Amino acid sequence: MNTKLKEYGIEISNNELLLTALTHSSYSNEHDSKNYERLEFLGDAVLELITSEYFFLNTNYNEGSMSKIRASYVCEEALFHYAKDLNLEKYIRVGHGQEKNLNQTIIADVFESLLAVIYLECGFLVVKDFVLKLILPYIEKNIQFIHDYKSLLQEMVQTDKQSLEYVLVKESGPAHEKKFTVEVRIDHMVYGKGVGKSKKEAEQNAAKDAYHKSARKGETNVFKEY
């Protein structure tokens, strides 16, 4: 991983910390070692600060608009793309039972933990430069990773005078790694289901599920991309 980081002018001297950032809990449980979860927590905050500062300094958007556009570039799918640009999945350590399930969530989480390591070892300015080198090409091409599917559903409900609700049906996992499952119901019928690390993320995923299901059925008059 250090070889890849050197391409960005970064060298991490604390190899143990770097290995921790690349280690999933399935591996640490098998080898009695540390995993990336604490570093992920810090990396998430670092990423939010960098992107918040960027949009504050480079746009005239109001608070709500800045929050929406920032969300598009720090969501799981976005982090997964940044990680793929680094070939990060090649360096992640997982347990034997997880080897065939190195999914988008794990890869995105490791990306955040890597940011924490760079921040701790090299400081804020270095990690900021690193993040912007990865993210700016997507911003400049106006590639957005989130569509506001909740708004699309709300528009449909208002048009057809239907009732819309998001229902939390399951909450699982330890306090630091919660997972929420939400159903979106229209006129008391389940239209979609979503899972996320927050209720808001689960609601968006449920709305997205409903959108794609409806699109496959050819209900293009109901859902339209904008």
C-alpha positions as CSV (number, residue, x, y, z in Angstrom):
1,M,0.0,0.0,0.0
2,N,2.9,2.3,0.8
3,T,4.1,2.0,-2.8
4,K,0.7,3.2,-4.1
5,L,0.6,6.1,-1.7
6,K,4.1,7.2,-2.8
7,E,2.5,8.0,-6.2
8,Y,0.7,10.8,-4.2
9,G,3.8,11.9,-2.4
10,I,2.8,10.1,0.8
11,E,4.8,7.7,2.9
12,I,3.5,6.0,6.0
13,S,6.3,5.1,8.5
14,N,3.9,3.4,11.0
15,N,3.4,0.1,9.1
16,E,1.4,-1.4,12.0
17,L,-1.1,1.4,11.9
18,L,-1.4,1.1,8.1
19,L,-2.0,-2.7,8.4
20,T,-4.7,-2.0,11.1
21,A,-6.4,0.3,8.6
22,L,-6.5,-2.5,6.0
23,T,-7.8,-5.1,8.4
24,H,-11.4,-6.2,8.6
25,S,-12.9,-7.6,11.8
26,S,-13.2,-11.0,10.3
27,Y,-9.4,-11.1,9.9
28,S,-8.7,-9.6,13.4
29,N,-11.0,-12.1,15.0
30,E,-9.0,-15.0,13.5
31,H,-5.6,-13.5,14.2
32,D,-6.2,-11.7,17.5
33,S,-5.2,-8.4,16.0
34,K,-6.7,-4.9,15.7
35,N,-9.1,-3.9,12.9
36,Y,-10.0,-0.7,11.1
37,E,-13.2,0.3,12.9
38,R,-11.8,3.0,15.2
39,L,-9.8,4.5,12.3
40,E,-12.9,4.5,10.1
41,F,-14.6,6.6,12.7
42,L,-11.9,9.2,12.5
43,G,-11.5,9.0,8.7
44,D,-15.2,9.7,8.3
45,A,-14.9,13.0,10.2
46,V,-11.7,14.0,8.3
47,L,-13.5,13.4,5.0
48,E,-16.5,15.4,6.0
49,L,-14.3,18.3,7.1
50,I,-12.4,18.3,3.8
51,T,-15.4,18.2,1.6
52,S,-17.3,20.7,3.7
53,E,-14.5,23.2,3.5
54,Y,-14.2,22.6,-0.3
55,F,-17.9,23.3,-1.0
56,F,-17.9,26.3,1.4
57,L,-14.9,27.9,-0.2
58,N,-15.7,27.1,-3.9
59,T,-19.5,27.5,-4.1
60,N,-22.2,30.0,-3.1
61,Y,-24.7,27.3,-2.2
62,N,-26.8,27.7,0.9
63,E,-26.5,25.2,3.8
64,G,-29.1,22.8,2.5
65,S,-27.6,22.7,-1.0
66,M,-24.1,22.2,0.3
67,S,-25.3,19.3,2.5
68,K,-26.9,17.6,-0.5
69,I,-23.9,17.9,-2.8
70,R,-21.5,16.9,-0.1
71,A,-23.5,13.8,0.6
72,S,-23.1,12.8,-3.0
73,Y,-19.4,12.8,-2.7
74,V,-19.0,11.1,0.7
75,C,-21.6,8.3,0.3
76,E,-20.6,4.7,0.3
77,E,-20.8,4.4,-3.5
78,A,-18.5,7.4,-3.9
79,L,-16.0,6.1,-1.4
80,F,-16.0,2.7,-3.2
81,H,-15.1,4.5,-6.5
82,Y,-12.2,6.4,-4.9
83,A,-11.0,3.2,-3.3
84,K,-11.1,1.4,-6.7
85,D,-9.0,4.2,-8.2
86,L,-6.3,3.2,-5.6
87,N,-6.8,-0.5,-6.2
88,L,-7.4,-0.6,-2.4
89,E,-9.2,-3.9,-2.5
90,K,-5.9,-5.6,-3.3
91,Y,-4.5,-4.7,0.1
92,I,-7.5,-5.4,2.4
93,R,-7.1,-8.3,4.9
94,V,-10.2,-10.3,5.6
95,G,-10.9,-13.6,7.3
96,H,-11.4,-16.9,5.4
97,G,-15.2,-16.7,5.7
98,Q,-15.2,-13.2,4.2
99,E,-12.9,-13.7,1.2
100,K,-15.7,-14.1,-1.2
101,N,-17.7,-11.2,0.2
102,L,-15.2,-8.3,0.0
103,N,-18.1,-6.0,-0.7
104,Q,-18.6,-2.3,-1.4
105,T,-19.2,-1.5,2.2
106,I,-16.0,-3.0,3.4
107,I,-13.9,-1.3,0.7
108,A,-15.6,2.1,1.4
109,D,-14.9,1.7,5.1
110,V,-11.3,0.9,4.6
111,F,-10.9,4.0,2.4
112,E,-12.1,6.1,5.4
113,S,-9.7,4.3,7.7
114,L,-6.8,5.0,5.3
115,L,-7.6,8.7,5.4
116,A,-7.4,8.5,9.2
117,V,-3.9,7.0,9.0
118,I,-2.7,9.7,6.5
119,Y,-4.2,12.4,8.8
120,L,-2.5,11.0,11.9
121,E,0.9,10.4,10.2
122,C,1.1,13.3,7.8
123,G,-1.3,16.0,9.0
124,F,-4.5,17.6,7.7
125,L,-2.9,19.5,4.7
126,V,-1.5,16.2,3.3
127,V,-4.7,14.2,3.6
128,K,-6.7,17.1,2.2
129,D,-4.5,17.3,-0.9
130,F,-4.8,13.5,-1.2
131,V,-8.6,13.5,-1.0
132,L,-9.0,16.4,-3.4
133,K,-6.8,14.7,-6.0
134,L,-9.2,11.8,-5.9
135,I,-12.5,13.6,-5.7
136,L,-12.0,16.7,-7.9
137,P,-12.1,14.8,-11.2
138,Y,-15.6,13.5,-10.3
139,I,-16.7,17.0,-9.1
140,E,-15.4,18.7,-12.3
141,K,-17.2,16.1,-14.5
142,N,-20.3,16.6,-12.4
143,I,-20.5,12.9,-11.6
144,Q,-22.8,12.6,-8.7
145,F,-23.3,9.3,-6.8
146,I,-26.6,10.0,-5.1
147,H,-30.0,10.6,-6.7
148,D,-32.6,11.9,-4.2
149,Y,-35.0,9.0,-4.6
150,K,-37.0,10.1,-1.6
151,S,-37.9,13.3,-3.4
152,L,-38.9,11.3,-6.5
153,L,-41.2,9.2,-4.5
154,Q,-42.7,12.2,-2.7
155,E,-43.5,13.9,-6.0
156,M,-45.3,10.7,-7.1
157,V,-47.3,10.5,-3.9
158,Q,-48.3,14.2,-4.2
159,T,-49.4,13.7,-7.8
160,D,-51.5,10.6,-7.1
161,K,-52.7,11.7,-3.6
162,Q,-51.3,8.6,-2.0
163,S,-49.8,8.2,1.5
164,L,-46.1,7.6,1.9
165,E,-44.3,6.3,5.0
166,Y,-40.8,4.9,5.9
167,V,-41.0,2.2,8.5
168,L,-38.0,1.0,10.5
169,V,-38.4,-2.8,10.6
170,K,-35.0,-3.9,11.9
171,E,-32.0,-2.6,13.8
172,S,-28.9,-4.8,14.3
173,G,-25.2,-4.8,15.0
174,P,-23.1,-3.3,17.8
175,A,-23.4,0.4,18.8
176,H,-20.4,1.4,16.7
177,E,-21.6,-0.5,13.6
178,K,-25.4,-0.3,13.5
179,K,-27.4,-1.4,10.5
180,F,-30.9,-0.3,9.9
181,T,-33.5,-1.9,7.7
182,V,-36.4,0.3,6.4
183,E,-39.5,-0.4,4.3
184,V,-41.1,2.3,2.2
185,R,-44.9,1.9,2.1
186,I,-47.3,3.6,-0.2
187,D,-50.9,3.3,0.8
188,H,-49.8,0.7,3.4
189,M,-48.2,-1.5,0.7
190,V,-44.5,-2.3,0.8
191,Y,-42.8,-0.8,-2.4
192,G,-39.2,-1.2,-1.4
193,K,-36.7,-2.1,1.3
194,G,-33.3,-0.6,2.1
195,V,-30.4,-1.2,4.5
196,G,-28.0,1.5,5.7
197,K,-25.6,2.6,8.5
198,S,-28.1,5.3,9.4
199,K,-31.9,5.5,9.2
200,K,-31.5,8.2,6.6
201,E,-29.3,6.1,4.4
202,A,-31.7,3.1,4.8
203,E,-34.6,5.3,3.8
204,Q,-32.8,6.5,0.6
205,N,-31.9,2.9,-0.2
206,A,-35.6,1.8,0.3
207,A,-36.7,4.6,-2.0
208,K,-34.1,3.6,-4.6
209,D,-35.3,0.0,-4.4
210,A,-38.9,1.1,-5.1
211,Y,-37.7,3.3,-8.0
212,H,-35.8,0.5,-9.7
213,K,-38.6,-2.0,-9.2
214,S,-41.1,0.4,-10.7
215,A,-38.8,1.2,-13.6
216,R,-38.4,-2.5,-14.4
217,K,-42.2,-2.7,-14.6
218,G,-42.2,0.1,-17.1
219,E,-43.8,2.7,-14.9
220,T,-41.8,5.4,-16.5
221,N,-44.7,7.9,-16.1
222,V,-44.4,7.7,-12.3
223,F,-40.6,7.9,-11.8
224,K,-38.4,10.1,-13.9
225,E,-34.7,11.0,-13.4
226,Y,-33.8,14.6,-13.2
